[in-house]
Amino acid sequence: MPTIQTFQVGVKALIRNDKGDILMVHIPEWSGNSAHWDLPGGRIDTGETFQDTLKRELKEEIGIDYEENPKQLMTFLTKITIPVGQTRIPLIYVVYEVDLPHGFEVKLDPDSNEDDYNWFTPKDASKEMEYKFSKDFCGLVRNLS
């Protein structure tokens, strides 16, 4: 009998400001994964669509109500695994380009895993993403103008 591969799926938001910088949130060390910078977003809950997850995660992580239809940029297998029970499962990301209103304010939830946020140039963001994101996605980000 063939082995069935199981995955976790996360939805991420690539958000840029007026200067073209990319918003990233800092994730402390957790479950065997090193501390790192990440795009806002998270894993899908049972019964959610990708866009439902995106809207929920943006509200939970950065305090933004988002009701638009984002553009999907890329789907890929990440470089990390997620603990589920006694095993670690690969993580797939679906990344959307999200436009937010001019002058929006990031409000991190103090009860969330994220402990900081910052804006990175596309080149610097792509370097920060190398820990977790695919080579192809990092290349796409690096080449944003």
C-alpha positions as CSV (number, residue, x, y, z in Angstrom):
1,M,0.0,0.0,0.0
2,P,1.5,3.4,-1.0
3,T,2.3,5.9,1.7
4,I,0.0,8.9,1.8
5,Q,1.8,12.3,2.2
6,T,0.2,14.6,4.7
7,F,0.7,18.4,4.7
8,Q,-0.2,21.5,6.7
9,V,-1.3,24.5,4.6
10,G,-0.7,28.1,5.5
11,V,-1.8,31.3,3.8
12,K,0.6,34.3,3.8
13,A,0.3,38.0,2.9
14,L,2.9,40.0,1.0
15,I,2.1,43.6,2.0
16,R,4.1,46.5,0.7
17,N,4.1,50.1,1.8
18,D,4.3,53.2,-0.4
19,K,8.1,52.9,-0.6
20,G,7.8,49.3,-1.8
21,D,9.1,47.8,1.5
22,I,7.6,44.5,2.7
23,L,6.0,44.0,6.1
24,M,7.4,41.1,8.1
25,V,6.6,39.8,11.6
26,H,9.1,38.3,13.9
27,I,8.5,34.8,15.2
28,P,10.4,33.7,18.3
29,E,11.9,30.1,18.4
30,W,9.1,27.5,18.6
31,S,8.7,23.8,18.2
32,G,12.3,23.2,17.0
33,N,12.2,26.0,14.5
34,S,14.6,28.9,15.0
35,A,13.4,32.5,15.5
36,H,12.8,34.2,12.2
37,W,11.1,36.9,10.2
38,D,8.0,35.8,8.3
39,L,5.1,37.2,6.3
40,P,1.9,37.8,8.2
41,G,-0.5,34.8,8.0
42,G,-1.0,31.3,9.3
43,R,-2.5,27.9,8.9
44,I,-5.9,27.1,7.6
45,D,-8.6,26.1,10.2
46,T,-11.0,23.3,9.3
47,G,-13.7,24.5,6.9
48,E,-11.9,27.8,6.0
49,T,-11.1,28.9,2.4
50,F,-7.7,30.3,1.6
51,Q,-9.1,33.8,1.6
52,D,-11.1,33.2,4.9
53,T,-7.8,32.2,6.5
54,L,-6.0,35.3,5.1
55,K,-8.6,37.6,6.5
56,R,-8.6,36.0,9.9
57,E,-4.9,35.9,10.2
58,L,-4.5,39.5,9.2
59,K,-6.9,40.5,11.9
60,E,-5.3,38.3,14.5
61,E,-1.7,39.1,13.7
62,I,-1.6,42.7,12.7
63,G,-5.0,44.1,13.6
64,I,-6.2,44.8,10.0
65,D,-9.7,44.2,8.7
66,Y,-9.2,43.0,5.1
67,E,-12.2,42.5,2.7
68,E,-10.6,42.7,-0.7
69,N,-9.8,40.0,-3.3
70,P,-6.0,39.5,-3.2
71,K,-3.8,38.3,-6.1
72,Q,-2.3,34.9,-5.6
73,L,1.5,35.0,-6.1
74,M,2.8,31.5,-5.5
75,T,2.2,28.2,-3.8
76,F,5.2,26.2,-2.6
77,L,6.6,23.7,-0.1
78,T,8.4,25.5,2.7
79,K,11.7,24.5,4.2
80,I,10.3,23.7,7.7
81,T,8.1,21.1,9.2
82,I,5.3,21.5,11.8
83,P,4.9,19.2,14.8
84,V,1.6,17.3,14.8
85,G,1.4,14.7,17.5
86,Q,4.5,12.7,17.5
87,T,5.5,13.5,13.9
88,R,6.6,16.5,11.9
89,I,4.6,17.4,8.8
90,P,5.7,19.5,5.8
91,L,4.2,22.9,5.4
92,I,2.8,24.3,2.1
93,Y,2.3,28.1,1.7
94,V,-0.2,29.9,-0.5
95,V,1.0,33.5,-0.7
96,Y,-1.2,36.4,-1.8
97,E,-0.2,40.0,-2.7
98,V,-2.4,42.2,-0.3
99,D,-3.0,45.9,-0.9
100,L,-3.9,47.7,2.3
101,P,-5.2,51.3,2.7
102,H,-2.6,54.1,2.7
103,G,-1.5,54.9,6.3
104,F,-2.8,51.7,7.9
105,E,-1.4,51.0,11.3
106,V,0.0,47.6,12.4
107,K,-1.2,46.5,15.8
108,L,0.4,43.3,17.0
109,D,-1.8,41.2,19.3
110,P,0.1,40.8,22.6
111,D,-1.3,37.2,22.9
112,S,0.0,36.2,19.5
113,N,3.3,34.4,18.7
114,E,4.6,37.4,16.8
115,D,6.7,39.7,19.0
116,D,7.8,42.4,16.6
117,Y,7.3,43.7,13.0
118,N,9.5,45.6,10.6
119,W,9.6,46.8,7.0
120,F,12.3,45.3,4.7
121,T,13.4,46.2,1.2
122,P,12.6,43.4,-1.2
123,K,16.3,42.4,-1.2
124,D,16.5,42.3,2.6
125,A,13.1,40.6,2.9
126,S,14.2,37.9,0.5
127,K,17.3,37.2,2.6
128,E,15.2,37.0,5.8
129,M,12.8,34.6,4.0
130,E,15.5,32.1,3.0
131,Y,15.1,30.2,6.3
132,K,11.5,29.2,5.5
133,F,10.5,30.1,2.0
134,S,11.3,28.4,-1.3
135,K,14.2,29.6,-3.5
136,D,11.8,30.5,-6.3
137,F,9.7,32.7,-4.0
138,C,12.8,34.4,-2.5
139,G,13.9,35.2,-6.1
140,L,10.4,36.7,-6.9
141,V,10.6,38.9,-3.8
142,R,14.2,40.0,-4.5
143,N,13.2,41.1,-8.0
144,L,10.3,43.3,-6.9
145,S,10.7,46.9,-7.7
